[in-house]
Every structure is written in structure tokens, then in C-alpha cells.
Amino acid sequence: MAVAASTGSDPTFATAGEQIALMERRAISAAELLDLHLARVRQVNPTVNAVVALDEAAARGAARAADEARAAGRSLGPLHGLPMTVKDTYEVAGMPATCGIVALKDHRPTRDADLVESLRAAGAVIFGKTNTPEGAGDHQTYNAVYGVTRNPWDLGRSAGGSSGGAAVAVATGMAPLDIGSDIGGSIRCPAHFNGVFGLKPSFGLVPLRGHIPPPPGALTAPEMGVGGPLARSAADLERALDVIARPGALDRKGKAWRLPPPRRRHLADFRVALWADDRDYPVEPAYLDAIARFADDLRRAGVTVTAARPAIDPAESHAIYTATLFGAWGTGLDDAAFAAYVEASRGLDPADQGWAARVGRAPAQSLRDWLILLEKRERMRWAWEAFFRDYDILLCPVMTTVAFPHDHSGVDHTAQMHRTITVGGGTRPYLDNLIWPGLITVVNLPSVAVPMPHRVGGLPAGVQAVSAFLEDRTALAFAAAVEERLGGFVAPDLEALAA
């Protein structure tokens, strides 16, 4: 059973913006708001296992400081006093930062990640860390350090990954805002599986120093990897983006981001393209039907929705994405893991395009091959830029399916190459769930996972709203307009989750 989110007597289900407004009106203090969220963690977290570390003492001190500053008439910034969590891929001083990796279970950084520094400077009260799969590398959230995070809509199904703990924390009212990361759908997938909003920003907008992977202390950001927010409203995504989007420390000497304003604001004014079929990429039929009904909802709201796609070869796009993704992934592997990937493809036909072959070849590709990939990606980026001259938004699936049953078979990341998912009564490779996120990731575009009003088998379902490079505000404005007209976040049944 689902219940609509309410700001009435339960401030924990107010949006981040509404919670900040409550504090500004002195209707609630930052300390009281923090206590309410900690109580919600105690209520539902034992069932869903999304929040895996707390620093209550430091958070209470930050909340008291926020209240004192407000009483003195001083603003700490746009997130003044807001309690929030962050994904356990980010280093937060005084808290564990494991990324689900056993070898890092005792890692306690003394310095915040760049993104966390920005949140604190904006007045956020960071009280907890949320779960992620081992190495942030799965569309399920489980690891040997903290265990399994469960979907609040169906405990037997995946919460998504790799920001699965983040999405569940937001969906269950444990936090109004969380920051995830995304290279293979890791913000968009959990948002889709849990019925919340998630933003994968344009590549390069958000600095990732202090994110794991790569290993602690590394300074090079992963190719295609981004950090971005998950929230219960589109407006909260933009509020968070305005805080965390800034050049890295070295670039900041001479750079500042000035993102263009949204192209449109009223829903009926957006020029929307729809790419939602399984001609090239697989999609569960019931999920496709939900997207089709959503497109009809938009048309009834006066939006022109046209079946269209950019002038690219989908098969080539997918091949370039997987070679880039697993090539970049390979640089962070230890010698044993690197050898395991290479061994997985040994002896396969050079023409084999199965997942074992794709994944195994990518880490060992030559520098020449890598530079050729970069050129191909740049050509595709220009094809997408041309496409967005005619359209403001592309709508497409987030994943192949909605939340699927847990499958934790295998002992390392190579196990994913041998798992399967059910699509339309048949089976497909598990890693096919990378295809739709990768379509957008490979060309560095911003994408908002927007909850749709139509369930699939009783489960939430989202859609990607994609806009042109660095036009993140256009995708956010579209998501906000959809939310206003068609509705947005709906809460799962917390009574069924209470410990």
C-alpha cells in the first residue's frame, strides 16, 4: 500500500525546501528536526538497512550551531540546519568510508570529500552514511561490510545500486536529501526502483575528489563518473545542485560554473522526444506500457511528444560505453581483480560481443584504442547536441526493468556477467540493465529520473528526462513541471516497515 507524502504532522516527509522553510519560520529547530530523522532511522532502518553509519554527536553539535546562528540572525547558507545523509562512497571526516569494501572497513578519513565540504559550507547537518554495493559496482546494494539494503516497496527486491541506500533513506523519510554518484545508472536506477527523484548531472559539474572509487587518496576523477542528489522533489535536486556544482580545487582559480537557465518552464511549452521501444535495447513490456501511458498523460496536458532519437547507431553507442566504462573501471582494480576480468574473456572469439567478452577486453585495451574511443564519444556528443536543437527533452527508460528480485549469486564482480534478469517472460543478461543508463552517460548528458504516476506490478517506475549538455536546469524544470501537473513522490507504507 502506498500513501501520499504529507508535510502535515510529520515534517520528515516534507521536502528539503519545506523543512528549511519550517526552520526559518521557527516552527521547528534544526536540533528537533535532526531528532525526528534519527527516530525515523530507528523505526525503519532495521528492516531496510539503508543507513549504515551515524555520527549523532557531531550532527547534534552542528544542529545546535545552526540554531544559534539562526537565533543571531546569521545564515549559514541555502541548506541551513538541514539534516541529511550521504552515500558511503564519499569521505566524511570522522565517519567510516568503506564503499562496501572489506579492506576499507576501518577507513576513517580526516578530511571531507570536496562535495561534502560544499554541503557543510551551505549549512547542512550530515548525520549518516548510506549503503552501497561493494566498490559501487552493482544495481543491487549489498556488501560483506554492511549487508543487504532492501526495497521498501517489496523487501524481496533490489533497492537499486549503487546509491541504493541513498534512495531508500529518502523514500522512507530517514533523510530529505542524499548525495549519490552515477557512472552506470547508480543514481537513476535507485531513484527509479524506489519512486524518488534523482539527478545525474552533466559530467564535470561536480568535483569528485574524496569519492571511492578510485582508492582513497586518488586525485583523478573517473571518466564519465558524476555525483548528484536524490530527493523527494525536483526543486530539491536543483537546490542541492546549486550547492555541489563547482569546479575542482585547482580549476576554481579561473573557472566558475554559470549554467544556462531552463529553456522552458511551463509543461506545455516543452518540445519532448520519446525513445521508448525495445527495437535496439530490451525493456520489460509492462514498464514500456507505463512509459507510453505517461507520454499520453503529457499529451493530454498539452505537451507535444514525438517519437524521435538522435542520429546515432545504438549498437555502436553501447559498445563505446561498455569499453569506456570497464576500461575506466579497470584502472581502479587491484592486480588480482584485473586478472580475473581478463581471464573471463580468455579464449573467446574476437567477434564475441557477449558481456564476458566486452568486460574482459576493456581493462586491457591499449592507449591507442582508448584515444579512438574518446574521438568516437566526441562525435556522438555532437550528434546529440544537434538533436537538442529540435527538442528540449528526451524521455527514455531508466533501466530494462523495474525493481527485480534479489540475486546475490557469485563471489565477486565477475559474477554479474553470468546472472540473468526476467524481461517479458524470457531471460536477458543481468548487465543489460546498463544499456539505457549508458546511452546517456557515454555522452556526458544530464538526466533526471522522474517518478511516473503509473506503477508496474505495484512497484514504482521512473523515466529519464534528458537535456542537452550543461543544460541541467532544463531537465530539472521539466521534472518540476511534471511533478506539479501529474504528481511526483509517493511514500511506501511505513507501518509495514516499522521495527
C-alpha positions in Angstrom: 0.0 0.0 0.0 1.3 3.5 -0.8 0.5 6.7 0.9 0.9 10.2 -0.4 3.7 12.2 1.2 2.5 14.8 3.6 4.0 17.8 5.3 1.2 17.9 7.9 2.1 16.4 11.3 5.2 14.6 10.0 8.0 17.0 9.0 10.3 14.1 8.0 8.2 13.7 4.8 8.3 17.4 3.9 10.7 18.2 1.1 14.1 19.6 1.9 12.8 23.1 0.8 9.8 22.8 3.1 11.9 21.6 6.0 14.2 24.6 5.6 11.1 26.9 5.5 9.8 25.4 8.7 13.1 26.2 10.4 13.2 29.7 9.0 9.6 30.3 10.4 10.8 28.9 13.8 8.2 26.2 13.5 10.9 23.7 14.3 14.5 23.8 15.3 17.4 22.1 13.5 18.0 20.1 16.6 14.4 18.9 16.8 14.4 18.1 13.1 17.5 16.0 13.4 15.9 14.1 16.3 12.9 13.3 14.2 15.1 11.9 11.4 17.1 9.9 13.9 13.9 8.5 15.3 12.8 7.5 11.8 16.1 5.7 11.3 15.5 3.7 14.5 11.9 3.0 13.3 12.5 1.6 9.8 16.3 1.1 9.2 16.4 -2.2 11.0 14.1 -3.5 8.3 15.6 -1.9 5.2 19.2 -1.4 6.2 19.9 1.8 4.3 21.7 3.9 6.8 24.9 2.1 7.8 26.8 4.7 9.9 25.8 7.5 12.2 27.7 10.4 13.9 25.0 11.6 16.2 27.3 13.6 18.5 28.8 15.7 15.6 25.4 16.1 14.0 23.9 17.4 17.2 26.7 19.9 17.6 26.1 21.1 14.0 22.4 21.3 14.6 22.9 23.4 17.8 25.3 25.7 15.9 22.7 26.1 13.1 20.0 27.0 15.7 22.3 29.5 17.4 23.3 31.1 14.1 19.6 31.5 13.1 18.7 33.0 16.5 21.5 35.5 16.0 20.2 36.4 12.5 23.1 34.8 10.6 22.5 32.5 7.6 24.8 29.5 7.2 23.7 29.0 3.6 20.9 27.5 1.5 20.9 24.2 3.5 21.0 25.9 6.9 20.2 23.3 9.5 19.0 20.6 7.1 19.7 17.1 8.3 20.9 14.8 5.5 22.8 11.6 4.7 25.5 10.9 2.0 26.4 7.7 0.2 29.2 5.7 1.7 31.4 6.3 -1.3 32.2 9.8 -0.1 34.7 10.6 2.6 33.2 12.4 5.6 35.7 13.3 8.3 35.1 11.3 11.5 32.9 8.7 9.8 33.7 5.4 8.0 34.1 5.5 4.3 34.1 1.9 3.1 32.3 1.8 -0.3 31.3 -1.7 0.9 34.9 -2.9 0.6 36.1 -5.2 3.4 39.6 -3.9 3.1 38.3 -0.3 3.9 36.1 -1.2 6.8 38.4 0.7 9.2 39.0 3.6 6.9 38.2 6.8 8.8 39.1 9.9 6.7 40.2 13.1 8.4 39.2 15.3 5.5 35.8 15.7 3.8 35.3 15.0 0.1 35.1 18.2 -1.9 31.3 17.7 -2.3 30.9 17.2 1.4 32.8 20.4 2.1 30.3 22.2 -0.1 27.4 20.7 1.8 28.8 21.7 5.2 29.6 25.2 3.9 26.0 25.5 2.9 24.8 24.7 6.4 23.9 21.0 6.0 23.9 18.8 9.1 25.3 15.5 7.9 24.4 12.7 10.3 24.8 9.4 8.5 26.1 7.4 5.6 24.0 5.2 3.3 24.8 1.8 1.9 26.3 0.9 -1.5 27.3 -2.3 -3.2 30.9 -3.4 -3.0 33.0 -0.9 -5.0 29.8 0.9 -6.0 29.5 -1.6 -8.8 26.1 -3.2 -8.9 22.4 -2.5 -9.5 21.8 -4.2 -6.1 23.0 -2.8 -2.8 24.7 -5.4 -0.7 28.2 -6.0 0.6 30.2 -8.0 3.2 30.7 -5.0 5.4 27.1 -3.9 6.0 24.8 -6.5 4.4 21.8 -6.0 2.1 19.7 -2.9 1.6 16.0 -3.8 0.9 13.5 -2.1 -1.3 10.7 -0.6 1.0 8.1 -1.4 -1.6 9.0 -5.1 -1.7 11.7 -6.3 0.7 12.4 -9.2 -1.6 13.5 -6.9 -4.4 16.6 -4.8 -5.1 16.8 -1.3 -3.8 18.9 -0.5 -6.8 22.5 0.5 -7.0 24.8 1.8 -6.4 23.1 4.6 -4.5 20.5 2.1 -3.2 20.9 3.1 0.5 20.5 6.8 -0.5 17.3 6.2 -2.4 15.8 4.1 0.4 16.7 6.7 3.0 15.0 9.4 1.1 11.9 7.3 0.2 11.3 6.3 3.8 11.7 9.7 5.4 15.1 8.9 7.1 16.6 11.8 5.1 15.1 14.6 2.9 18.2 14.7 0.7 21.2 12.4 -0.1 24.1 12.6 -2.5 24.8 9.7 -4.7 27.1 9.0 -7.6 26.5 7.6 -11.1 28.5 6.1 -13.9 26.2 3.2 -14.8 22.9 4.5 -13.6 23.8 4.5 -9.9 21.6 7.5 -9.1 18.9 6.9 -11.7 18.4 3.2 -11.1 17.7 3.5 -7.3 15.5 6.6 -7.8 13.5 4.6 -10.4 13.3 1.5 -8.1 12.2 3.5 -5.1 10.0 6.2 -6.6 12.1 9.3 -5.8 13.8 11.9 -7.9 17.4 11.6 -8.9 19.8 13.8 -10.9 22.8 12.6 -12.9 24.4 16.0 -13.7 26.4 16.8 -16.7 29.8 15.3 -16.5 32.4 17.6 -14.8 30.0 19.8 -12.9 30.6 18.3 -9.5 34.1 17.6 -8.2 34.7 14.0 -7.1 37.9 14.2 -5.0 37.2 12.1 -2.0 34.9 9.7 -3.7 35.7 5.9 -3.6 36.4 4.5 -6.2 39.1 5.3 -7.1 41.0 4.3 -4.0 41.4 6.7 -1.0 43.9 9.5 -1.8 43.5 9.3 -5.6 43.1 12.7 -7.3 41.9 11.7 -10.8 38.2 11.6 -11.3 36.7 8.6 -13.0 35.8 9.0 -16.7 32.1 9.6 -17.0 31.5 9.4 -13.2 29.4 12.1 -11.6 28.0 13.0 -8.2 24.4 14.1 -7.8 21.4 14.4 -5.4 18.4 12.1 -4.7 15.3 13.8 -3.2 11.5 13.7 -2.9 11.0 16.7 -5.2 12.6 18.1 -8.3 13.1 21.5 -6.6 15.3 19.8 -4.0 17.5 18.4 -6.7 18.2 21.9 -8.1 18.7 23.2 -4.5 21.4 20.6 -4.0 23.0 21.0 -7.4 23.4 24.7 -6.8 25.5 23.8 -3.7 27.6 21.0 -5.0 28.3 22.1 -8.6 31.6 23.9 -8.7 34.9 23.4 -10.4 37.6 21.3 -8.7 40.0 23.0 -6.4 42.7 23.7 -9.0 40.3 24.8 -11.7 38.5 27.0 -9.3 41.3 29.6 -9.6 40.0 30.6 -13.0 36.6 28.9 -13.5 33.1 29.3 -12.2 30.0 27.4 -13.4 27.2 29.6 -14.9 24.7 27.1 -16.1 22.1 28.4 -18.6 18.6 29.0 -17.4 15.9 26.4 -18.4 14.7 26.7 -21.9 11.1 26.4 -20.8 9.2 26.4 -17.5 5.5 25.6 -18.4 4.9 22.0 -19.1 3.0 22.5 -22.4 5.9 24.5 -23.8 8.5 21.7 -23.8 9.4 20.0 -27.0 9.6 16.4 -26.0 11.1 13.4 -27.9 10.3 9.9 -26.8 12.6 6.9 -27.3 10.8 4.1 -25.6 10.8 0.8 -27.6 12.8 -2.4 -27.5 13.9 -2.3 -31.1 17.5 -1.8 -30.1 17.6 -2.1 -26.4 15.4 -4.5 -24.3 12.7 -3.2 -22.0 10.2 -5.1 -19.9 6.8 -4.7 -21.7 4.8 -3.7 -18.6 7.4 -0.9 -18.0 7.2 0.2 -21.6 3.4 0.4 -21.3 3.8 2.6 -18.2 6.0 5.0 -20.1 3.5 5.0 -23.0 0.7 5.9 -20.6 2.9 8.6 -19.1 3.5 10.1 -22.6 -0.2 10.1 -23.1 -0.6 12.0 -19.8 1.8 14.6 -21.1 -0.1 14.9 -24.4 -3.3 15.5 -22.5 -1.5 18.2 -20.6 -0.8 19.9 -23.9 2.8 18.7 -24.5 3.9 17.8 -28.0 5.6 14.4 -27.6 7.2 13.0 -30.7 8.8 9.6 -31.2 12.4 10.6 -32.1 16.0 9.8 -31.4 19.4 11.3 -32.3 21.3 10.3 -35.4 23.5 7.7 -33.7 24.0 4.0 -34.1 22.6 2.5 -30.8 24.7 -0.6 -31.1 27.9 1.5 -31.5 26.9 3.7 -28.6 26.5 0.7 -26.4 29.9 -0.7 -27.5 31.6 2.6 -26.9 30.0 2.9 -23.5 30.9 -0.5 -22.2 34.5 -0.2 -23.5 34.8 3.2 -21.8 33.1 2.1 -18.6 35.0 -1.1 -18.0 38.2 0.4 -19.3 38.0 3.1 -16.7 36.8 0.6 -14.1 39.9 -1.5 -14.7 42.3 1.3 -13.6 40.9 1.0 -10.1 41.2 -2.8 -9.8 43.9 -4.5 -7.8 46.1 -6.9 -9.7 44.0 -10.0 -8.7 40.7 -8.4 -9.8 42.2 -7.1 -13.0 43.5 -10.6 -13.8 40.0 -12.1 -13.1 38.4 -9.8 -15.7 41.0 -10.5 -18.3 40.7 -14.3 -17.6 37.0 -14.1 -18.0 37.4 -13.3 -21.7 40.4 -15.5 -22.5 39.8 -17.9 -25.4 36.6 -16.2 -26.6 36.1 -15.5 -30.2 37.3 -12.0 -31.2 33.9 -11.3 -32.7 32.1 -12.3 -29.5 30.0 -9.3 -28.2 28.7 -11.0 -25.1 29.2 -9.4 -21.7 32.1 -11.6 -20.6 34.0 -10.6 -23.8 33.1 -6.9 -23.5 34.0 -6.7 -19.9 37.1 -8.8 -20.1 38.6 -7.0 -23.1 38.0 -3.4 -21.8 40.6 -3.2 -18.9 43.4 -4.4 -21.1 42.8 -2.2 -24.1 45.7 -0.2 -25.5 46.2 3.6 -25.2 45.6 3.8 -28.9 42.2 2.1 -28.5 41.3 4.4 -25.6 42.1 7.5 -27.7 40.0 6.2 -30.5 37.1 5.7 -28.0 37.4 9.3 -26.9 37.1 10.5 -30.5 34.1 8.4 -31.1 32.4 9.7 -28.0 33.1 13.3 -29.0 31.4 12.6 -32.4 28.4 11.2 -30.7 28.2 14.2 -28.3 27.9 16.5 -31.4 25.2 14.3 -32.8 23.2 14.7 -29.5 23.8 18.4 -29.5 22.3 18.6 -33.0 19.3 16.6 -31.7 18.7 19.0 -28.9 18.4 21.9 -31.3 14.9 20.4 -32.2 14.0 19.0 -28.8 14.3 20.2 -25.2 13.8 16.9 -23.5 14.3 13.2 -24.4 12.3 10.7 -22.5 13.6 7.2 -22.3 13.6 4.2 -19.9 15.9 4.3 -16.9 16.6 0.6 -17.0 15.4 -2.6 -18.7 13.1 -3.4 -15.8 11.6 -2.1 -12.6 13.0 -3.4 -9.2 13.9 -7.1 -9.7 14.2 -9.9 -7.0 17.5 -10.1 -5.1 20.2 -12.2 -6.7 23.4 -12.2 -4.8 24.9 -15.3 -6.5 28.6 -15.4 -7.2 31.6 -14.2 -5.1 33.0 -11.2 -7.0 32.1 -8.6 -9.6 32.6 -11.1 -12.5 29.5 -13.0 -11.2 27.3 -10.2 -12.8 28.3 -11.4 -16.2 26.6 -14.7 -15.5 23.4 -13.6 -13.8 20.1 -13.1 -15.7 17.0 -10.9 -15.3 13.5 -11.7 -16.5 12.2 -9.5 -19.3 8.9 -10.2 -21.0 8.7 -13.7 -19.7 12.2 -14.6 -21.0 15.7 -14.1 -19.7 18.3 -11.5 -20.6 21.8 -10.9 -19.3 21.9 -9.2 -16.0 24.2 -6.5 -17.3 21.7 -5.5 -19.9 20.4 -3.1 -17.2 23.4 -0.9 -18.1 22.2 -0.2 -21.6 19.7 2.5 -21.0 21.7 4.5 -18.4 24.8 4.1 -20.6 23.1 5.6 -23.6 23.1 8.9 -21.7 26.3 8.5 -19.6 28.6 7.9 -22.6 27.9 11.4 -23.9 28.1 13.2 -20.6 24.5 14.4 -20.6 22.3 15.4 -17.6 19.4 13.2 -16.8 16.6 13.4 -14.1 14.9 10.2 -13.0 11.3 11.3 -12.7 8.7 9.1 -10.8 5.8 8.3 -13.0 2.2 8.1 -11.7 1.9 4.6 -13.2 3.0 1.5 -11.2 4.3 -1.7 -12.7 3.1 -4.7 -10.8 2.6 -2.4 -7.7 6.2 -1.1 -7.9 7.4 2.4 -8.6 8.7 3.3 -12.1 10.6 6.3 -13.3 11.6 7.7 -16.6 14.7 9.5 -17.7 14.2 13.2 -18.7 17.4 14.1 -20.6 18.5 17.5 -21.7 21.5 19.0 -23.6 25.0 19.1 -22.1 25.2 21.6 -19.3 21.5 22.4 -19.6 20.7 20.6 -16.4 18.3 23.3 -15.4 16.1 22.4 -18.4 15.7 18.8 -17.3 15.1 19.9 -13.8 12.5 22.5 -14.9 10.7 19.8 -16.9 10.7 17.4 -13.9 9.3 20.1 -11.7 6.6 20.9 -14.2 5.7 17.2 -14.4 5.6 17.0 -10.6 3.3 20.0 -10.4 0.9 18.7 -13.0 0.9 14.9 -12.7 2.3 14.4 -9.1 5.6 13.0 -8.0 6.8 11.1 -4.9 4.5 8.8 -3.1 5.7 7.2 0.1 5.8 3.5 0.8 3.8 2.0 3.7 6.0 2.8 6.7 3.8 0.8 9.2 4.8 -2.3 7.3 8.4 -1.4 7.7 8.4 -0.4 11.4 10.8 -2.4 13.5 
